[in-house]
Amino acid sequence: MIAVGVLLPLSLACLGLLPRPGQPVLVFAAPSAGPSASARLVAAAGGTVLAPGPLADAALARSDAPDFAARLYAAGALLVVDAALAGPCTATPRSDPSLGSS
């Protein structure tokens, strides 16, 4: 189990998928956790859900906490990666201030 705890973050870092503090992340809950599990994990970790993820057990989320990814894992997240991985697979929320007024 220790090998997974060391190798998974190292692998994600090498692939450029390691979450960056203050940036959106893609959160995956275990498929067996049921509907809205990823949203519950985000809430438990003190973050905000920005949009549904590309899969039913995922969500796009954000927090200003520098340890947000660690909090998500502590809450039970299966995987947390940089949201850039999602690319066009997730919708950008219309309330995003970077979009300007519509």
Number of C-alpha atoms within 10 A of each C-alpha: 6 6 7 10 9 10 12 13 16 13 13 15 13 10 9 14 18 19 23 16 16 13 16 21 28 28 29 26 27 14 14 8 12 11 13 14 22 31 24 18 23 27 15 15 22 15 21 17 22 21 17 22 22 17 11 15 21 25 29 28 25 22 19 13 15 13 14 24 27 15 18 25 18 13 17 20 23 16 15 25 22 21 22 16 13 16 10 9 12 19 14 14 13 13 11 10 8 7 10 8 8 5
